[in-house]
Amino acid sequence: MEELALLRILLFVGGALLVVYFISAWHHVSIAKYWPTAKGKICSSGVSMSEDLEDTIRNKRYRTSIKYKYVIDGKEYFSEKVYFGDWLEISSSSFMRKVVGLYKAGDECSVHYHPRKPQKSMLIVRVTPPVYALLFLGVAFMVAGMCFIKM
């Protein structure tokens, strides 16, 4: 019975942490929308894949791998930050390939940069599907935790 109580708590708290992360991402994106922009250039662009082997099943995960440069006040900066939450790896490559299709090596791009910390930048200033997935997962964990609580 104590194991079930611990599971309830872990599900609910874990879900709450994912929801808090989503709220943090939404907040950061809402601020970054007002950051100034600069012209940049894509240095390299691709989708990186990592995979695990579990019980003869290959689990493939994808993420964007885009490097770009931009100049602020005569100083050149390099970054790989594409959007808030771009560290997330997902099992479907379609979203990642769509993003990479927008930013091909050699293309010019619009870079949003932090006005006081120009080394902080990103290309896409919106909450993206992988971050929304964290919200849905968090809510599902919280609901599962609450359902176990009522048992």
WOZI-V833432 format. One record per backbone hydrogen bond with DSSP energy under -1.0 kcal/mol. NH is the residue of the N-H (numbers start at 1). CO is the residue of the C=O. E is the energy in kcal/mol with one decimal. If there is no record, write none. Layout:
NH_CO_E, NH_CO_E
This chain:
5_1_-1.9, 6_2_-2.2, 7_3_-2.4, 8_4_-2.4, 9_5_-2.2, 10_6_-2.8, 11_7_-2.7, 12_8_-2.3, 13_9_-3.1, 14_10_-2.7, 15_11_-2.3, 16_12_-2.5, 17_13_-2.4, 18_14_-1.8, 19_15_-2.2, 20_16_-2.5, 21_17_-2.3, 22_18_-2.2, 23_19_-2.4, 24_20_-2.5, 25_21_-2.6, 26_22_-2.9, 27_23_-2.4, 28_24_-2.7, 29_25_-2.6, 30_26_-2.3, 31_27_-1.6, 32_28_-2.7, 33_29_-1.5, 34_31_-1.9, 35_32_-1.7, 38_111_-2.1, 40_109_-3.1, 41_69_-2.4, 42_107_-2.9, 43_67_-2.8, 44_67_-1.6, 48_63_-2.7, 50_61_-2.5, 52_59_-1.8, 54_57_-2.7, 57_54_-2.1, 59_52_-2.8, 61_50_-2.9, 62_90_-3.3, 63_48_-1.9, 65_46_-2.7, 67_44_-2.4, 68_79_-2.5, 69_41_-2.3, 70_77_-2.1, 72_75_-2.5, 75_72_-2.1, 77_70_-3.3, 79_68_-2.5, 86_83_-1.8, 88_85_-1.9, 90_62_-2.3, 97_93_-2.9, 98_94_-2.0, 99_95_-2.2, 100_96_-2.6, 101_97_-2.0, 102_99_-1.0, 106_42_-2.9, 107_104_-2.4, 109_40_-2.1, 111_38_-3.1, 112_122_-2.5, 113_36_-2.2, 114_120_-2.6, 120_117_-2.7, 122_112_-2.1, 123_82_-1.1, 124_82_-3.3, 132_128_-2.1, 133_129_-2.2, 134_130_-1.0, 135_131_-1.4, 136_132_-2.4, 137_133_-2.6, 138_134_-2.7, 139_135_-2.6, 140_136_-2.3, 141_137_-2.5, 142_138_-2.4, 143_139_-2.7, 144_140_-2.6, 145_141_-2.6, 146_142_-2.4, 147_143_-2.7, 148_144_-2.2, 149_145_-1.5, 150_146_-1.5
